[in-house]
C-alpha cells in the first residue's frame, strides 16, 4: 500500500522570509529569500522526492503543501 508523508513551504516575499517544515526535521527558515532562493529550495526538495500537492496564495504570501511517497522499512 502506498503511503505519503507531508511537509510545507511558506514564503512571504515582501519580508523575504522562507520557512520549510518537513517530518522528522527541524524547521528551516531563512531571511533574504528571493525568487532564486525559492526556486533552489523547491528544486532541492524535488530531488529528494518531494512534490507540490497543493498551494494557496494571498497578498504577499504563498503556502505549498508537499508530499512524498514513503516505503515500508
Secondary structure as UniProt FT lines:
FT   STRAND          3..12
FT   TURN            13..16
FT   STRAND          17..21
FT   TURN            23..24
FT   STRAND          28..30
FT   HELIX           35..47
FT   TURN            48..49
FT   STRAND          51..58
FT   TURN            59..60
FT   STRAND          61..70
//
